[in-house]
Amino acid sequence: MPRIKIIVAYVGTRYNGWQIQTNGTSIQEELERCIARVNSARVRVHGSGRTDAGVHATAQTAHFDVSESKAPIPWTRALNSMLPKDIRVLHHRVTDTKFHARFSATGKRYTYTFWTDPRFVLPQRLPFVWAIRSPDPAAMDRAASFLIGTHDFASFQNAGTPVADTVRTIRSITRGPGAHPGEWVYTFEANGFLKQMVRNLAGLLHAAGQGKISPAAVPDILAAADRRAAPFTAPPQGLSMDRVFYPEEYDDHGLVFGSVP
């Protein structure tokens, strides 16, 4: 049975997250609804990971299986003709059944956007930023530096998704400009993330930037391996899934975004 790999972008504001919920609409539900219309049968769409209610994606990856006769369908065009305008399939291809959107991933990258202009938040940016007051960038960057590397991130995992272990490797955390003056975008790349881990890391950076914690306290917060040791969870709207990394034979990111790394 052929497997279809898709790259999906969405604005998460109206949705209860990626995963199908008993109440509210999810990204997964919308995709499965449209695929069923084309496929003439329901299929399960498997995502690379779950995004929370209100969280966005530039390049979520997913897959689903169809019959041989349905594989040649131009899935990108077909699905985009039916999906809500705040969900778009950017790319699709037929792949082999060894590929799995979640289990084949070798890493993920998320961005978190802070709005730092104390005068106002541009209304058009409200769904995509967290407004914070007069942060200290040096303190935030210093706190981030302690997070890079292989650590037990239990202090940054919210309850709800059992995992075999809470050790992850953060490859990089960088800060850059956003779409407008006053925006700071922190980019987090790791071999994987725990439940709401990036939002919890963003909450930590906020606390450091506001002088509520010392950056030097971060190693002790990590060592505590206790969610109560870390600051609160940042709101969802600043977070976006930016890229999912795969072995070369399954990596289509360059086909969608060109030379963008």
Secondary structure, 3 states (H helix, E strand, C coil): CCEEEEEEEECCCCCCCCCCCCCCCCHHHHHHHHHHHHHCCCCCCEECCCCCCCCEEEEEEEEEECCHHHCCCCHHHHHHCCCCCCEEEEEEEEECCCCCCCCCCCEEEEEEEEECCCCCCCHHHHHHCEECCCCCHHHHHHHHHCCCEEEECHHHCCCCCCCCCCEEEEEEEEEEECCCCCEEEEEEEECCCCCCHHHHHHHHHHHHHCCCCCHHHHHHHHHHCCHHHCCCCCCHHHEEEEEEECCHHHCCHHHHHCCCC
